[in-house]
Amino acid sequence: MIDQLLASMQVVALPLKSKFRGITVREVALLKGPAGWGEFAPFLEYDDAESSTWLLSAIDAATNPAPMAYRGFIKVNATLPALNSAQEIEELLQSFVGCDTVKIKVGENLGEDIVRVARVRALMPKAKLRLDVNGAWSVDQALINLYEIYEEVGPLEYVEQPCATLEELRKLKEKLAFEIKIAGDEVIRKAKDPFAINLQGAVDILMLKVAPLGGITRAREIGAHHKLPIVVSSALDSAVGISYGLQLAASLPTLDYACGLATGQLLSADIAALPLENGELAVRSTSPDADLLAKYAVPVERLTWWKERTKRAFYAGTESEIKARGWHW
């Protein structure tokens, strides 16, 4: 299978509107299989073992048909990186047409965080606001910082991964003096076994991201196992990767929250159109445009780098999981 994967691989470099996760260009590898296109795009700092679930996701997408859908459109939230320029914030939020929920990156500097959240509240006074901390706070920091932000802007829909570990999240929930839901992201997708962890008393909402969890099939299994309300989110994917998040969201019997699947708005260019209309994205199979693949193709040395990385990830864990599931290319 690995030879077929590498033979079909194309890699693109997509520019971002502003720096996000410390990068200004997002590299994405695409693989074509019997069911269509899959996307392999673990962040560059991820090791081979962690990358292996991202490769499993790409192979799942390219091998297996989409699950049955309960809905044809998915409501999505706006996503705001850790920007401090009032003009940048306003311009970026304007691109999320019709979204009435905003996820705001915070965690590095409380003063800047408060200003950023307050600017969003002023621009969108009726919007639901979410914070994403990426596990950056200790329990004591989370208690202080959440209270300060709450005092400034009022109630929040939820805070995503305020602390790094499940133990810290439990302590935080016990000590919080006001009501706020906690969404778990890294504690699930970075867990050695996402099925073995106990989320009780620590997490109220389950964040499912198709790529790092190993694909639609495995993400659905994780969601069914934990029996919590779900938000489907993306990992700064291209339109191809986003389409699989939309298929996952469409396949869930209940979907109570807007999903974090509009991150294509953070890109200056993409490889396919995925129009955002009235705060929703349509659920559909998405293939890359051949002209755009050519336009944003990486130099040959980067393609070689991605092929070598794919081989390492395949033998670090993807191959054994494929065999266990009986998937065939």
VENCOR-V456786 format. One record per backbone hydrogen bond with DSSP energy under -0.5 kcal/mol. CO is the residue of the C=O (numbers start at 0). NH is the residue of the N-H. Records with the same first field share a line. If there is no record, write none. Layout:
BEGIN
CO->NH / NH
END
This chain:
BEGIN
0->4
1->5
2->6
3->7
4->8
5->8
9->29
10->297
11->13 / 27
12->14
13->25
14->267 / 268
19->22
22->19
23->15
24->26
25->13
27->11
28->39
29->9
30->32 / 37
32->35
35->32
37->30
38->40
39->28
42->45
46->50
47->51
48->52
49->52 / 53
50->54
51->55
52->56
53->57
54->58
55->59
56->60
57->61
58->62
59->63
61->34 / 35
71->282
73->280
74->258
77->102
78->80
79->104
80->82
84->88
85->89
86->90
87->91
88->92
89->93
90->94
91->94 / 95
92->95
94->96
95->98
96->278
99->127
100->77
101->103 / 129
102->79
103->131
108->112
109->113
110->114
111->115
112->116
113->117
114->118
115->119
116->120
117->121
118->122
119->123
123->126
127->101
128->156 / 157
129->103
130->159
131->105
132->135
137->141
138->142
139->143
140->144
141->145
142->146
143->147
144->148
145->149
146->150
147->151
148->152
149->153
156->180
157->130
158->160 / 182
159->132 / 133
160->134
161->136
164->168
165->169
166->170
167->171
168->172
169->173
170->174
171->175
180->158
181->203 / 204
182->160 / 184
183->206
184->187 / 188
185->189
187->190
192->195 / 196
196->198
198->201 / 202
203->228
204->183 / 206
205->207 / 230
206->208
207->232
208->212
209->214
210->213
214->218
215->219
216->220
217->221
218->222
219->223
220->224
221->225
222->226
228->205
229->256
230->207 / 232
231->259
232->209
237->241
238->242
239->243
240->243 / 244
241->245
242->246
243->247
244->248
245->249
246->250
247->250 / 251
248->251
249->69
258->76 / 260
259->233
261->264
262->265
263->266
265->16 / 17
270->288
274->276 / 281
276->279
278->75
279->276
280->73
281->283
288->292
289->293
290->294
291->295
293->296
295->12
298->301 / 302
299->303
300->304
301->305
302->306
303->307
304->308
305->309
306->310
307->311
308->312
309->313
310->314
311->315
312->316 / 317
313->316 / 318
316->320
317->321
318->322
319->323
320->324
321->325 / 326
END
